[in-house]
């Protein structure tokens, strides 16, 4: 979220942040720093109130939804109402080889030296594939600890990946066409 807000502020991303929604209060300070309304829709365990989330999308009349570390399945209503390339998600691993909740761990188990993140469109069908907007990678040397790999991914690679993926969509460089990401002809 911070990388996106900085890119908007610095005019690298031609967008306006309408609202920040979270299932915990950890992003409230970032929203306040940038003068954006923040809504916590999580219960005491962080489980989101999906109805409230969709109602807030409607209230703020959002054009796009950017998900950063939203480790939940989007509610079907949101997927259908905002289908067609309007929901952009950051997956903290390279897709398709490392889906799921622990892609760094999975890649580490396979002794990978290249790690990455994937910005992709969300569609109503879970894991339908072929919606990749942008991927960014980083390489480590043999013996790099898993903790160091995760730190590098979370602090350096993932924010840049989501910001670049969102920029490509907002600038209309790519779009979702029949569940495939295609370049827009200019």
Number of C-alpha atoms within 10 A of each C-alpha: 17 15 17 22 21 14 18 17 15 10 10 14 19 13 18 13 19 16 18 20 21 19 20 17 14 10 17 17 12 15 20 12 10 13 11 17 14 18 19 19 20 18 11 9 8 13 12 18 14 18 12 15 21 17 12 17 19 13 11 12 11 15 14 19 21 23 21 18 14 13 12 9 11 19 14 14 13 20 19 13 12 20 18 17 23 22 20 23 23 27 26 28 27 21 20 12 10 19 15 14 14 12 21 24 16 16 19 17 10 9 11 14 15 14 23 25 27 25 30 27 30 29 24 18 11 9 11 11 15 16 24 21 27 20 22 20 15 14 11 14 9 9 8 11 12 14 11 11 20 17 12 16 22 16 11 13 21 26 20 20 24 30 24 22 25 30 20 17 20 17 13 13 15 21 22 23 12 11 18 17 18 16 15 12 7 5
